[in-house]
């Protein structure tokens, strides 16, 4: 290798003592003997060789870039999912083009049009657009929202999560339950949290009530409902399941402001598994979404998803976060 020149595949082949074709297979992640792969990887590392994705793309008609369409990064769950997706794509040799839409349907459509112009190799999207049309010729994987049998959707097991929340509250001694939900008008997998919760309550013959609000609404109706059911400093309900951790934290703060103790008087469970930035602890007792597994699954389906299932639902788990009894 000439001094000052960037190493080439030929240099790597010479250093590893293998054929140029073997190096090409390793760099393109094609089947090759493990001993040869280790030799090539060691030689590439020693020489500082890096794959030229631009040249690689010209040969394969690929850009090795995937668009991530997120409604926002202000929500901790969206931020955590984006971080995991970006890392997983990088491990697979792909760059990420991050687009945050602020729940704007026009911005979402523009992103999908970009993919149709062959500027990216696929899209992983968490969409809130009610009338988004997806061109099925473009590889797409969605999170939490099913579009069609041809487009895989990855989510946590929201129905099971709702059941798990109800069962956990009952296991901890709650006998009169509430479900609070704020969400979009469009149907998504997250809508199954409420039916799962209600089903578990009915099976156990435990009384419950459900209150549902739209995203554009404030939580004021929830606060008014709680105020209307406080008698002599005591809330008539002893267990509350909220469809997100953010809502659960707000409900807890409101109840504490009314002199209701959490979790002694009322136990509260949220959904998502959000961690406090400063302490690394769960912000409330919660149903944890498997964010890393969701990202791995979405990337795998996008890159290798021939004959992929229409829906992939991944298991959730309960985690204590201080708003339920230990």
PAZAPA-4460 file (N, C-alpha, C; in steps of 0.05 Angstrom, whole numbers, plus 32768, in hexadecimal, padded with zeros to 4 digits):
% residues 326
    n_x    n_y    n_z   ca_x   ca_y   ca_z    c_x    c_y    c_z   seq   type   mol
   8011   7FE8   8000   8000   8000   8000   8012   8019   8000     1      X     A
   800D   802B   7FED   801D   8043   7FEB   8018   8055   8003     2      X     A
   802D   8061   800D   802B   8073   8024   8018   808A   801E     3      X     A
   8006   808F   8031   7FF3   80A6   802E   7FDA   809F   8020     4      X     A
   7FD8   8088   8013   7FC0   8080   8005   7FAE   8070   8017     5      X     A
   7F93   8073   8013   7F80   8063   8022   7F82   8046   801A     6      X     A
   7F81   8033   802D   7F83   8017   8026   7F6B   800E   8015     7      X     A
   7F71   7FFB   8003   7F5D   7FF0   7FF1   7F57   7FD3   7FF9     8      X     A
   7F43   7FC8   7FEB   7F3C   7FAC   7FF0   7F54   7F9A   7FE8     9      X     A
   7F63   7FA2   7FD3   7F7A   7F92   7FCB   7F8F   7F92   7FE2    10      X     A
   7F92   7FA9   7FEF   7FA5   7FAA   8005   7F9C   7F97   801C    11      X     A
   7F82   7F97   8021   7F77   7F85   8036   7F7C   7F68   802F    12      X     A
   7F77   7F61   8015   7F7A   7F46   800C   7F98   7F3D   800F    13      X     A
   7FAA   7F4F   8008   7FC6   7F49   800A   7FCE   7F45   8028    14      X     A
   7FC5   7F57   8039   7FCB   7F55   8056   7FC0   7F3C   8062    15      X     A
   7FA8   7F34   805A   7F9B   7F1D   8066   7FA4   7F02   8059    16      X     A
   7FB0   7F04   8041   7FB9   7EEC   8034   7FA2   7EDD   8028    17      X     A
   7F8E   7EEB   801E   7F76   7EDE   8012   7F71   7EEB   7FF7    18      X     A
   7F5E   7EDF   7FE8   7F57   7EE9   7FCE   7F47   7F03   7FD1    19      X     A
   7F48   7F14   7FBC   7F38   7F2D   7FBC   7F1A   7F27   7FBE    20      X     A
   7F11   7F11   7FB2   7EF5   7F0A   7FB3   7EEC   7F04   7FCF    21      X     A
   7EFE   7EF8   7FDF   7EF8   7EF2   7FFB   7EF3   7F0C   800B    22      X     A
   7F05   7F20   8006   7F01   7F39   8014   7EE7   7F46   800C    23      X     A
   7EE0   7F44   7FF2   7EC7   7F50   7FE9   7EAF   7F43   7FF6    24      X     A
   7EB0   7F28   7FFA   7E9A   7F1A   8008   7E97   7F23   8025    25      X     A
   7EAE   7F26   8032   7EAD   7F2F   804E   7EA1   7F4B   8050    26      X     A
   7EAA   7F5D   803F   7EA1   7F79   8040   7E84   7F7C   8038    27      X     A
   7E7A   7F69   8029   7E5E   7F6A   8021   7E4C   7F57   8031    28      X     A
   7E58   7F4C   8047   7E4A   7F3A   8059   7E3E   7F22   804B    29      X     A
   7E4E   7F16   8039   7E46   7EFE   802C   7E53   7EE6   8039    30      X     A
   7E47   7ECE   8035   7E52   7EB6   8043   7E6F   7EB1   803C    31      X     A
   7E80   7EAC   8051   7E9C   7EA6   804D   7EA5   7E97   8066    32      X     A
   7EBA   7E87   8064   7EC3   7E78   807B   7ECB   7E8B   8092    33      X     A
   7EC6   7E82   80AA   7ECA   7E93   80C1   7EE8   7E9B   80C4    34      X     A
   7EFA   7E88   80BE   7F16   7E8F   80C1   7F1F   7EA4   80AD    35      X     A
   7F13   7EA3   8095   7F19   7EB8   8081   7F0D   7ED3   808A    36      X     A
   7EF5   7ED2   8095   7EE9   7EEB   809E   7EFA   7EF9   80B3    37      X     A
   7F04   7EE9   80C6   7F14   7EF4   80DB   7F2E   7F00   80D0    38      X     A
   7F3A   7EF2   80BD   7F53   7EFC   80B1   7F4E   7F17   80A3    39      X     A
   7F38   7F18   8094   7F32   7F31   8085   7F2C   7F48   8098    40      X     A
   7F1C   7F42   80AC   7F14   7F57   80C0   7F2D   7F61   80CF    41      X     A
   7F3F   7F4F   80D6   7F58   7F57   80E3   7F69   7F68   80D1    42      X     A
   7F6C   7F60   80B8   7F7C   7F70   80A5   7F70   7F8B   80A0    43      X     A
   7F55   7F8C   809D   7F48   7FA6   8099   7F4C   7FB9   80B0    44      X     A
   7F4B   7FAD   80C8   7F4E   7FBE   80E0   7F6B   7FC8   80E2    45      X     A
   7F7E   7FB7   80DC   7F9A   7FBE   80DD   7FA1   7FD5   80C9    46      X     A
   7F95   7FD2   80B1   7F9B   7FE6   809C   7F8A   7FFF   809E    47      X     A
   7F74   7FFD   80AE   7F62   8014   80B0   7F50   8015   8097    48      X     A
   7F4A   7FFE   808C   7F39   7FFE   8074   7F1B   8001   807C    49      X     A
   7F0D   8012   806D   7EF0   8016   8071   7EE1   8012   8057    50      X     A
   7ECA   8006   8058   7EBA   8002   8040   7EB1   801D   8035    51      X     A
   7EB4   8021   801C   7EAA   8039   800E   7E8D   8034   8006    52      X     A
   7E7B   803D   8017   7E5E   8038   8012   7E54   8045   7FF9    53      X     A
   7E60   805B   7FF1   7E57   8068   7FD9   7E5D   8057   7FC0    54      X     A
   7E76   804D   7FBF   7E7E   803B   7FA9   7E6E   8021   7FAA    55      X     A
   7E6B   8017   7FC2   7E5B   7FFF   7FC6   7E3F   8002   7FBC    56      X     A
   7E34   801A   7FC2   7E18   801F   7FBA   7E15   8021   7F9C    57      X     A
   7E29   802C   7F8E   7E28   802E   7F71   7E26   8012   7F64    58      X     A
   7E34   7FFF   7F70   7E34   7FE4   7F66   7E1A   7FD5   7F6C    59      X     A
   7E0E   7FDB   7F83   7DF7   7FCC   7F8C   7DDD   7FDB   7F88    60      X     A
   7DDF   7FF4   7F7E   7DC7   8006   7F7B   7DB9   800A   7F96    61      X     A
   7DCA   800D   7FAB   7DC0   8012   7FC6   7DCF   802A   7FD2    62      X     A
   7DC3   8037   7FE4   7DD0   804E   7FF2   7DD9   8047   800E    63      X     A
   7DD1   8030   8018   7DD8   8028   8034   7DD0   803E   8047    64      X     A
   7DB8   8049   8042   7DAD   805D   8054   7D8F   8058   8058    65      X     A
   7D87   8058   8071   7D6B   8052   8078   7D5F   806B   8086    66      X     A
   7D47   8073   807E   7D3A   8089   808A   7D2B   8080   80A3    67      X     A
   7D2F   808F   80B9   7D20   808A   80D1   7D0C   80A2   80D4    68      X     A
   7CF2   809B   80D3   7CDE   80B0   80D5   7CD1   80AF   80F0    69      X     A
   7CD6   80C3   8100   7CCC   80C4   811C   7CBB   80DE   811F    70      X     A
   7CA5   80DC   812F   7C95   80F4   8133   7CA3   8109   8143    71      X     A
   7CB6   8101   8155   7CC4   8114   8166   7CDA   8105   8175    72      X     A
   7CEE   8114   817E   7D02   8108   8190   7CFE   8112   81AC    73      X     A
   7CEA   8123   81B1   7CE5   812D   81CC   7CDA   8118   81DE    74      X     A
   7CCC   8105   81D3   7CC1   80EF   81E3   7CD8   80DB   81E8    75      X     A
   7CDD   80D4   8201   7CF3   80C2   8207   7CF2   80A7   81F9    76      X     A
   7CDA   809C   81F5   7CD8   8083   81E7   7CE1   8085   81CA    77      X     A
   7CD8   809A   81BC   7CE1   809F   81A1   7CFF   80A2   819F    78      X     A
   7D0A   80B1   81B2   7D27   80B6   81B2   7D36   809C   81B7    79      X     A
   7D2D   808C   81CA   7D3B   8072   81CF   7D39   8060   81B7    80      X     A
   7D22   805E   81AA   7D1E   804D   8193   7D30   8056   817C    81      X     A
   7D32   8071   8178   7D43   807B   8162   7D60   8074   8167    82      X     A
   7D69   8077   8180   7D84   8070   8187   7D8A   8053   8182    83      X     A
   7D78   8041   8189   7D7C   8025   8184   7D7C   801E   8166    84      X     A
   7D6A   802B   8157   7D68   8026   813A   7D82   802F   812D    85      X     A
   7D8C   8047   8134   7DA4   8051   8128   7DBC   803F   812D    86      X     A
   7DBE   8035   8146   7DD4   8023   814D   7DD2   8009   813E    87      X     A
   7DBA   7FFE   813C   7DB7   7FE5   812E   7DBD   7FE7   8110    88      X     A
   7DB4   7FFD   8104   7DBA   8001   80E7   7DD8   8004   80E3    89      X     A
   7DE5   8012   80F5   7E02   8016   80F2   7E11   7FFB   80F4    90      X     A
   7E07   7FE9   8106   7E14   7FCF   8108   7E10   7FBF   80EE    91      X     A
   7DFB   7FC5   80DF   7DF6   7FB7   80C6   7E01   7FC6   80AE    92      X     A
   7E12   7FDB   80B3   7E1E   7FE9   809D   7E0D   7FFE   808F    93      X     A
   7DF8   8007   809D   7DE6   801B   8092   7DE7   8035   80A2    94      X     A
   7DE4   804B   8094   7DE1   8065   80A0   7DC4   806B   80A4    95      X     A
   7DBE   807F   80B5   7DA2   8087   80BB   7D9D   80A3   80B2    96      X     A
   7D87   80A7   80A5   7D7D   80C2   809F   7D65   80C7   80B1    97      X     A
   7D69   80D7   80C6   7D54   80DB   80DA   7D43   80F2   80D1    98      X     A
   7D29   80ED   80D1   7D15   8102   80CB   7D00   8103   80E1    99      X     A
   7CFE   811A   80EF   7CEA   811D   8103   7CD4   812F   80F7   100      X     A
   7CBC   8126   80F9   7CA6   8133   80EB   7C94   8145   80FC   101      X     A
   7C98   8144   8117   7C87   8153   8129   7C69   814D   8124   102      X     A
   7C64   8134   811D   7C49   812B   8118   7C3C   8138   80FF   103      X     A
   7C4D   8141   80ED   7C44   814F   80D5   7C41   813B   80BE   104      X     A
   7C28   8137   80B4   7C24   8123   809F   7C32   812A   8085   105      X     A
   7C34   8144   8080   7C42   814D   8067   7C60   8145   8068   106      X     A
   7C6C   8149   807F   7C88   8141   8082   7C8C   8123   807F   107      X     A
   7C79   8113   8089   7C7B   80F6   8086   7C79   80EF   8068   108      X     A
   7C67   80FB   8059   7C64   80F5   803D   7C7D   80FC   802D   109      X     A
   7C8A   8113   8035   7CA2   811B   8027   7CB8   8106   802B   110      X     A
   7CBA   80FB   8043   7CCE   80E7   8048   7CC9   80CE   8038   111      X     A
   7CB1   80C5   8036   7CAB   80AD   8026   7CB0   80B2   8008   112      X     A
   7CAB   80CA   7FFF   7CB1   80D1   7FE3   7CCF   80D0   7FDE   113      X     A
   7CDF   80D8   7FF2   7CFB   80D7   7FEF   7D04   80BA   7FEA   114      X     A
   7CF9   80A8   7FF9   7CFF   808B   7FF5   7CF8   8082   7FD9   115      X     A
   7CE1   808B   7FCF   7CD8   8082   7FB5   7CEB   808D   7F9F   116      X     A
   7CFA   80A1   7FA5   7D0E   80AC   7F91   7D29   809E   7F94   117      X     A
   7D2A   8088   7FA2   7D42   8078   7FA5   7D59   8087   7FB3   118      X     A
   7D52   8099   7FC4   7D67   80A8   7FD3   7D6F   8098   7FEC   119      X     A
   7D5E   8086   7FF5   7D64   8075   800C   7D5B   8059   8006   120      X     A
   7D63   8046   8016   7D5E   802A   8011   7D45   801F   8020   121      X     A
   7D3A   802F   8031   7D22   8026   803F   7D1A   8039   8056   122      X     A
   7D04   8034   8063   7CFA   8045   8078   7CF1   8035   808F   123      X     A
   7CF8   803E   80A7   7CEC   8034   80C0   7CDD   804C   80CC   124      X     A
   7CC3   8049   80CE   7CB3   8060   80D5   7CA0   805B   80EC   125      X     A
   7C9D   8070   80FD   7C88   8071   8111   7C76   8087   8108   126      X     A
   7C60   807F   80FB   7C50   8093   80EC   7C37   809A   80FC   127      X     A
   7C30   80B4   80FB   7C17   80BE   8106   7C05   80CB   80F1   128      X     A
   7C0B   80C6   80D8   7BFC   80D3   80C3   7BE3   80C2   80BD   129      X     A
   7BCB   80CD   80BE   7BB3   80BD   80BA   7BAE   80B4   809D   130      X     A
   7BBA   80C2   808A   7BB5   80BB   806E   7BCF   80B5   805E   131      X     A
   7BE3   80AC   806C   7BFC   80A6   805F   7BF9   808D   804D   132      X     A
   7C02   8090   8034   7C02   807A   8021   7C1E   8071   801C   133      X     A
   7C23   8057   8020   7C3E   804C   801F   7C41   803D   8004   134      X     A
   7C55   8045   7FF5   7C5C   8037   7FDC   7C69   801C   7FE4   135      X     A
   7C5D   8006   7FDE   7C67   7FEC   7FE7   7C7F   7FE3   7FD8   136      X     A
   7C88   7FF3   7FC3   7CA1   7FEC   7FB5   7CB9   7FF5   7FC5   137      X     A
   7CB5   8006   7FD9   7CCB   8010   7FEB   7CCB   7FFF   8004   138      X     A
   7CE1   7FF4   800C   7CE2   7FE5   8026   7CDB   7FF6   803D   139      X     A
   7CC7   7FEE   804C   7CBE   7FFE   8063   7CB7   7FEB   807A   140      X     A
   7CBF   7FF3   8092   7CB7   7FE6   80AA   7CAB   7FFB   80BD   141      X     A
   7C94   7FF6   80C8   7C88   800A   80DA   7C89   8001   80F7   142      X     A
   7C88   8014   8108   7C88   800F   8125   7C6C   8017   8130   143      X     A
   7C5F   8004   813C   7C46   8009   814B   7C2E   800F   8139   144      X     A
   7C30   800D   811F   7C19   8012   810E   7C19   8000   80F6   145      X     A
   7C04   7FF1   80F2   7C01   7FDF   80DB   7BF5   7FED   80C3   146      X     A
   7C03   7FEB   80AC   7BF9   7FF7   8093   7BED   7FE1   8081   147      X     A
   7BFC   7FCC   807C   7BF2   7FB7   806A   7C02   7F9E   806F   148      X     A
   7BF9   7F88   8063   7C07   7F6E   8067   7C22   7F6E   805B   149      X     A
   7C27   7F80   8048   7C41   7F82   803A   7C56   7F92   804A   150      X     A
   7C4D   7FA0   805E   7C5F   7FB2   806D   7C60   7FA8   808A   151      X     A
   7C77   7F9D   8092   7C79   7F92   80AE   7C76   7FA9   80C2   152      X     A
   7C69   7FA2   80D8   7C65   7FB4   80EF   7C71   7FA7   8108   153      X     A
   7C82   7FB6   8116   7C8F   7FAD   812E   7C84   7FBD   8146   154      X     A
   7C7C   7FAF   815B   7C72   7FBC   8173   7C78   7FAB   818B   155      X     A
   7C74   7FB7   81A2   7C73   7FA6   81BA   7C58   7F9A   81BC   156      X     A
   7C55   7F86   81CD   7C3B   7F78   81D0   7C29   7F8A   81E2   157      X     A
   7C1C   7F9D   81D5   7C0C   7FB1   81E4   7BF4   7FA5   81F2   158      X     A
   7BE7   7F92   81E6   7BD0   7F85   81F4   7BDA   7F76   820D   159      X     A
   7BF0   7F67   820A   7BFB   7F5A   8222   7C04   7F6E   8236   160      X     A
   7C0F   7F85   822D   7C17   7F99   8240   7C00   7FA4   8251   161      X     A
   7BE9   7FA8   8244   7BD2   7FB1   8253   7BC8   7F9C   8267   162      X     A
   7BC8   7F83   825E   7BC1   7F6D   8271   7BD4   7F6C   8288   163      X     A
   7BEE   7F6E   8282   7C02   7F6C   8297   7BFF   7F83   82AB   164      X     A
   7BF9   7F9B   82A2   7BF5   7FB1   82B4   7BDE   7FAC   82C7   165      X     A
   7BC8   7FA3   82BC   7BB0   7F9D   82CD   7BB6   7F87   82E1   166      X     A
   7BC2   7F72   82D8   7BC8   7F5B   82EA   7BDC   7F64   8300   167      X     A
   7BEF   7F74   82F9   7C03   7F7D   830D   7BF5   7F8E   8322   168      X     A
   7BE3   7FA0   831A   7BD5   7FB1   832D   7BC3   7FA0   833F   169      X     A
   7BB6   7F8C   8334   7BA6   7F7A   8344   7BB7   7F6A   8357   170      X     A
   7BCE   7F60   834D   7BE0   7F51   835E   7BEA   7F61   8376   171      X     A
   7BEC   7F7B   8372   7BF6   7F8D   8387   7BDF   7F97   8399   172      X     A
   7BC7   7F8C   8395   7BB1   7F92   83A7   7B9C   7FA6   839E   173      X     A
   7B9E   7FB0   8385   7B8B   7FC3   837B   7B71   7FB5   8374   174      X     A
   7B5B   7FC2   8379   7B40   7FB6   8375   7B2D   7FC9   8366   175      X     A
   7B35   7FE0   835E   7B24   7FF2   834F   7B37   8002   833D   176      X     A
   7B36   7FFC   8323   7B4B   8005   8310   7B42   801A   82FC   177      X     A
   7B56   8029   82F2   7B52   803E   82DE   7B65   8039   82C7   178      X     A
   7B5C   803F   82AF   7B6E   8041   8298   7B6C   805C   828B   179      X     A
   7B83   806A   8289   7B84   8084   827B   7B94   8082   8262   180      X     A
   7B89   808D   824C   7B97   808C   8233   7B95   80A7   8224   181      X     A
   7BAD   80B2   821C   7BAE   80C8   8209   7BBC   80BE   81F1   182      X     A
   7BB1   80C2   81D9   7BBD   80B8   81C1   7BB1   80C4   81A8   183      X     A
   7BBC   80BD   8191   7BB2   80C7   8177   7B97   80BA   816F   184      X     A
   7B8A   80C7   815C   7B71   80BC   8152   7B76   80A4   8140   185      X     A
   7B8D   80A3   8132   7B92   808C   8120   7B97   8073   8130   186      X     A
   7B8F   805C   8124   7B92   8043   8132   7BAF   8039   8131   187      X     A
   7BB9   8030   8148   7BD4   8025   8149   7BD5   800E   815D   188      X     A
   7BEC   8000   815D   7BEF   7FE9   816F   7BED   7FF2   818C   189      X     A
   7BF4   800A   8193   7BF3   8013   81AF   7BD6   8014   81B9   190      X     A
   7BC3   8016   81A7   7BA7   8016   81B0   7B9F   7FFC   81BE   191      X     A
   7BAE   7FE7   81BB   7BA7   7FCD   81C7   7BAD   7FCC   81E5   192      X     A
   7BBB   7FE1   81EF   7BC1   7FE1   820C   7BA7   7FE2   821D   193      X     A
   7B94   7FF3   8214   7B7B   7FF5   8223   7B6B   7FDB   8223   194      X     A
   7B66   7FD0   820B   7B57   7FB6   820A   7B64   7FA0   821B   195      X     A
   7B7E   7F9F   821A   7B8C   7F8A   822B   7B87   7F8F   8248   196      X     A
   7B88   7FA8   8251   7B83   7FAF   826D   7B66   7FA8   8274   197      X     A
   7B53   7FB0   8264   7B37   7FAB   826A   7B31   7F8D   826A   198      X     A
   7B3D   7F7E   8258   7B38   7F61   8257   7B41   7F54   8271   199      X     A
   7B58   7F5C   827B   7B62   7F50   8294   7B50   7F57   82AC   200      X     A
   7B46   7F70   82AC   7B33   7F78   82C1   7B19   7F68   82C0   201      X     A
   7B0F   7F64   82A8   7AF6   7F55   82A5   7AFA   7F38   82AE   202      X     A
   7B10   7F2C   82A6   7B15   7F10   82AE   7B17   7F0D   82CC   203      X     A
   7B22   7F21   82D9   7B25   7F20   82F6   7B0D   7F2B   8305   204      X     A
   7AF9   7F35   82F5   7AE1   7F41   8300   7AE7   7F58   8313   205      X     A
   7AFB   7F68   830A   7B03   7F80   8319   7AF7   7F99   830C   206      X     A
   7AEA   7FAB   831B   7ADE   7FC3   830E   7AF4   7FD5   8304   207      X     A
   7AEE   7FE2   82ED   7B01   7FF4   82E1   7AF2   8009   82D1   208      X     A
   7AFF   801F   82CA   7AF5   8033   82B8   7B0C   803B   82A5   209      X     A
   7B05   8043   828C   7B19   804C   8279   7B11   8067   826F   210      X     A
   7B25   8079   826D   7B21   8094   8262   7B35   8098   824C   211      X     A
   7B2C   80A0   8234   7B3D   80A3   821D   7B3C   80BF   8213   212      X     A
   7B53   80CB   820E   7B55   80E6   8203   7B67   80E5   81EA   213      X     A
   7B63   80FA   81D9   7B73   80FC   81C1   7B8D   810C   81C7   214      X     A
   7BA1   8109   81B5   7BBB   8117   81B9   7BB8   8135   81BD   215      X     A
   7BA6   8141   81AE   7BA3   815E   81B0   7B95   8167   81C9   216      X     A
   7B8A   8155   81D8   7B7D   815C   81F2   7B92   815F   8207   217      X     A
   7B8C   816E   821C   7B9D   816F   8233   7B94   8159   8247   218      X     A
   7BA3   8156   825C   7B9C   8142   8270   7B87   814D   8284   219      X     A
   7B7D   8165   8280   7B6A   8171   8292   7B52   8160   8298   220      X     A
   7B46   8152   8283   7B2F   8141   828A   7B36   812A   829D   221      X     A
   7B4E   8120   829C   7B57   810C   82AF   7B57   8118   82CB   222      X     A
   7B63   812F   82CD   7B65   813C   82E8   7B49   8142   82F3   223      X     A
   7B37   814B   82E2   7B1C   8150   82EB   7B0E   8136   82F4   224      X     A
   7B12   8121   82E5   7B07   8107   82ED   7B11   80FE   8308   225      X     A
   7B2B   8101   830C   7B37   80F9   8326   7B2C   810A   833C   226      X     A
   7B2A   8124   8338   7B1F   8136   834C   7B03   812E   8354   227      X     A
   7AF3   8126   833F   7AD7   811E   8344   7AD5   8104   8354   228      X     A
   7AEA   80F5   8355   7AE9   80DB   8363   7AFB   80DA   837C   229      X     A
   7B02   80F2   8386   7B0F   80F3   83A0   7AFB   80FA   83B5   230      X     A
   7AF9   80E8   83C9   7AE6   80EC   83DE   7AF5   80EC   83F9   231      X     A
   7AF3   8103   8407   7B00   8105   8421   7B1D   80FE   8420   232      X     A
   7B2B   8109   840B   7B47   8105   8408   7B50   80EA   83FE   233      X     A
   7B3C   80DA   83F4   7B43   80BF   83EB   7B37   80BB   83CF   234      X     A
   7B48   80B1   83BC   7B3F   80AB   83A1   7B30   8091   83A1   235      X     A
   7B1A   8090   8392   7B09   8077   8392   7B17   8061   8383   236      X     A
   7B2C   8066   8373   7B3B   8052   8365   7B56   804E   8372   237      X     A
   7B60   8035   8372   7B79   8030   837F   7B8F   8026   836B   238      X     A
   7B88   8024   8352   7B9C   801C   833E   7B97   802A   8323   239      X     A
   7BAC   8035   8317   7BA8   8044   82FD   7BBE   803A   82EA   240      X     A
   7BB5   8034   82D1   7BC7   802D   82BC   7BC5   8043   82A7   241      X     A
   7BDC   804F   82A0   7BDD   8064   828B   7BEB   8059   8272   242      X     A
   7BE2   8062   825B   7BED   8057   8242   7C09   8061   823B   243      X     A
   7C14   8072   824C   7C30   807B   8248   7C3C   8083   8264   244      X     A
   7C56   8082   8266   7C63   808A   827F   7C60   80A8   8283   245      X     A
   7C60   80B8   826E   7C5D   80D4   8271   7C43   80DB   827E   246      X     A
   7C2D   80CE   8275   7C13   80D3   8281   7C13   80C9   829D   247      X     A
   7C1F   80B2   82A3   7C1F   80A7   82BE   7C2D   80BB   82D1   248      X     A
   7C43   80C7   82C9   7C51   80DA   82DA   7C3F   80F2   82E0   249      X     A
   7C31   80FC   82CC   7C1F   8113   82D0   7C08   810C   82E3   250      X     A
   7BFD   80F5   82E0   7BE7   80EC   82F1   7BF1   80EA   830E   251      X     A
   7C09   80DF   8312   7C14   80DD   832D   7C18   80F8   8339   252      X     A
   7C23   810A   832A   7C28   8126   8334   7C0E   8133   833C   253      X     A
   7BF9   812F   832C   7BDF   813B   8333   7BD4   812F   834D   254      X     A
   7BD5   8114   834F   7BCA   8108   8367   7BD9   8110   8380   255      X     A
   7BF3   8112   837E   7C03   811B   8395   7BFB   8138   839D   256      X     A
   7BF5   8148   8389   7BED   8164   838F   7BD2   8165   839D   257      X     A
   7BC2   814F   839B   7BA9   814D   83A9   7BAB   813E   83C4   258      X     A
   7BC3   8138   83CB   7BC7   812A   83E5   7BC5   810C   83E3   259      X     A
   7BC3   8101   83CB   7BC2   80E4   83C8   7BDE   80D9   83C7   260      X     A
   7BE4   80C5   83D6   7BFF   80B9   83D7   7C03   80A4   83C2   261      X     A
   7C1A   80A5   83B5   7C22   8091   83A1   7C3A   8083   83AB   262      X     A
   7C3A   8068   83AE   7C25   8055   83A7   7C13   804C   83BE   263      X     A
   7C15   8059   83D5   7C07   804F   83EC   7BE8   804F   83E8   264      X     A
   7BDE   8065   83DD   7BC1   8068   83D8   7BB9   805F   83BC   265      X     A
   7BC9   8066   83A9   7BC3   805F   838D   7BDD   8055   8380   266      X     A
   7BDB   803F   8371   7BF2   8035   8362   7BEE   803B   8345   267      X     A
   7C04   8042   8337   7C02   804B   831C   7C17   803D   830B   268      X     A
   7C0F   8033   82F3   7C21   8027   82E0   7C1F   8035   82C6   269      X     A
   7C36   803B   82BA   7C37   8047   829F   7C3F   8033   828A   270      X     A
   7C46   803D   8273   7C4E   802B   825D   7C64   8038   824D   271      X     A
   7C7A   802A   8248   7C90   8032   8236   7CAA   8029   8242   272      X     A
   7CAE   802C   825D   7CC8   8026   8269   7CDC   803D   8267   273      X     A
   7CD2   8056   826B   7CE2   806E   8269   7CF5   8070   8281   274      X     A
   7D0E   8076   827C   7D22   8079   8291   7D27   8097   8296   275      X     A
   7D2B   809E   82B0   7D32   80B9   82B7   7D4E   80BF   82AD   276      X     A
   7D52   80D6   82A0   7D6C   80DC   8294   7D82   80DE   82A9   277      X     A
   7D7C   80E9   82C0   7D90   80EE   82D4   7D97   80D5   82E4   278      X     A
   7D83   80C5   82EB   7D87   80AE   82FD   7D89   8093   82EF   279      X     A
   7D7D   8091   82D7   7D7C   8078   82CA   7D67   8065   82D4   280      X     A
   7D56   806F   82E6   7D40   805F   82F1   7D26   8064   82E2   281      X     A
   7D14   8051   82E3   7CFA   8054   82D6   7CEB   806C   82E3   282      X     A
   7CDE   807C   82D3   7CD1   8093   82DD   7CB7   808C   82EC   283      X     A
   7CAE   8074   82E8   7C96   806A   82F6   7C96   804C   82F3   284      X     A
   7C85   803E   8301   7C81   8021   82FC   7C75   801F   82E0   285      X     A
   7C7E   800C   82D0   7C78   800E   82B4   7C78   7FF2   82A6   286      X     A
   7C6B   7FF1   828F   7C6E   7FDB   827D   7C83   7FE2   8269   287      X     A
   7C99   7FD3   8269   7CB1   7FDA   825A   7CAF   7FCF   823D   288      X     A
   7CB2   7FE1   822A   7CB4   7FD9   820E   7CD1   7FD0   8208   289      X     A
   7CD4   7FBA   81F9   7CEF   7FAF   81F3   7CFB   7FBF   81DC   290      X     A
   7D04   7FD7   81E1   7D0D   7FEA   81CC   7D23   7FDE   81BB   291      X     A
   7D38   7FD3   81C8   7D4E   7FC8   81B8   7D45   7FB1   81A6   292      X     A
   7D34   7FA0   81B0   7D2A   7F8A   81A0   7D18   7F94   8189   293      X     A
   7D08   7FA9   818E   7CF7   7FB4   817A   7D09   7FC0   8163   294      X     A
   7D1E   7FCD   816A   7D30   7FD9   8156   7D3E   7FC3   8146   295      X     A
   7D49   7FAF   8154   7D56   7F98   8146   7D43   7F8B   8132   296      X     A
   7D2A   7F87   813B   7D16   7F79   812B   7D0F   7F8A   8112   297      X     A
   7D0B   7FA4   8117   7D04   7FB6   8101   7D1A   7FB7   80EC   298      X     A
   7D33   7FB9   80F4   7D49   7FBA   80E1   7D4C   7FA0   80D3   299      X     A
   7D49   7F8A   80E1   7D4C   7F6F   80D4   7D36   7F6C   80BE   300      X     A
   7D1D   7F73   80C5   7D07   7F71   80B2   7D0B   7F83   809A   301      X     A
   7D16   7F9A   809E   7D1B   7FAD   8088   7D30   7FA2   8075   302      X     A
   7D46   7F98   8080   7D5D   7F90   8070   7D5B   7F73   8065   303      X     A
   7D4C   7F62   8074   7D4B   7F46   806D   7D2F   7F3B   806F   304      X     A
   7D1B   7F4B   806B   7D00   7F44   8072   7CEF   7F38   805C   305      X     A
   7CFA   7F29   8049   7CEA   7F1B   8036   7CD7   7F08   8044   306      X     A
   7CBD   7F09   803C   7CA8   7EF8   8048   7CA6   7EFD   8066   307      X     A
   7CAA   7F16   806E   7CA8   7F1E   808B   7C8B   7F1E   8093   308      X     A
   7C85   7F18   80AD   7C6A   7F19   80B7   7C60   7F36   80B7   309      X     A
   7C45   7F39   80B6   7C3A   7F53   80B5   7C3D   7F62   80D0   310      X     A
   7C3C   7F52   80E5   7C3E   7F5E   8100   7C52   7F4E   8111   311      X     A
   7C64   7F5B   811E   7C76   7F4E   8131   7C72   7F5C   814C   312      X     A
   7C68   7F4D   8160   7C62   7F58   817A   7C75   7F4C   818E   313      X     A
   7C84   7F5D   819C   7C9A   7F54   81AE   7C91   7F56   81CB   314      X     A
   7C9A   7F44   81DC   7C90   7F43   81F8   7C99   7F5B   8208   315      X     A
   7C88   7F62   821B   7C8E   7F78   822E   7C91   7F6D   824A   316      X     A
   7C9A   7F7E   825C   7C9C   7F75   8278   7C96   7F8D   828B   317      X     A
   7C8E   7F86   82A3   7C89   7F9A   82B7   7CA2   7FA1   82C6   318      X     A
   7CA5   7FBB   82CC   7CBC   7FC4   82DD   7CB3   7FD7   82F2   319      X     A
   7CBD   7FD3   830A   7CB5   7FE5   8321   7CC4   8000   831E   320      X     A
   7CB5   8015   8323   7CC1   8030   8321   7CB8   8042   8337   321      X     A
   7CAE   8037   834D   7CA7   8047   8364   7C8A   8050   8366   322      X     A
   7C7A   804D   8351   7C5E   8055   8353   7C4B   803E   8358   323      X     A
   7C57   8026   835D   7C47   800F   8367   7C56   8005   8380   324      X     A
   7C48   7FF5   838F   7C54   7FE9   83A7   7C69   7FD5   839F   325      X     A
   7C80   7FD5   83AD   7C96   7FC2   83A6   7C8D   7FA6   83AB   326      X     A
***
